[in-house]
Amino acid sequence: MDYTLFVSLVGFAFIAAITPGPNNLLLMSSGALFGLRKTVPHLIGIQLGFATLATASVFGLGTLVDRWPWLITVVRLLGASWLVWLSIRFFRAAVQNQSTEARMEKAPISRPFRFVEAILFQWVNPKGIITAVSSAGAYIAIAETPLQRAAILAVVFMITGTFACTTWTIAGDSLNRYMSSGQSATWMNAGMGVLIVATAALILLG
């Protein structure tokens, strides 16, 4: 293994993981609304989903994107559509929260991401795909075989990603005690709906 490239990879992975993006924004909102414990499946799903994405990139995903660049446009549309659907749930939860009677009769509409949903979302997350493909190409010399490269990329991104994502989730969780019920929960649901729509717009704009 090329240790100079390895150190560079760790730095790249950390910066990619800690900077704002769909995953981190969703984790922060989930931490604020549902708390750290209920967001753990979402957090783990992101790491596993990205690990599979990085592995696929080593074994040819980048070649497919180069051959058919319109695939990125499809990914952008799918990712944005998913986020808009999720934002609608938050808006509906905000409206529902206004009525005490409705809250008593119905279960909350908004909920944390499920483990499998978090895994699948990585495959329609443009930032994740671009990061995985670019790292697979930039660090092709980090190891001799594709299997070794895939393992190194997956492990590095899982470790740095877990740290970064946990940081964002804890930041949201620190607000949970103030925003998990009452009028504050209404504003939080509405605010997260707006934030997610803005994220979807950023994805579409590239």
Secondary structure as UniProt FT lines:
FT   HELIX           3..18
FT   HELIX           22..34
FT   HELIX           36..56
FT   HELIX           57..61
FT   HELIX           62..67
FT   HELIX           70..96
FT   TURN            97..98
FT   HELIX           100..105
FT   HELIX           115..121
FT   HELIX           122..124
FT   HELIX           126..138
FT   HELIX           140..142
FT   HELIX           146..179
FT   HELIX           182..205
//
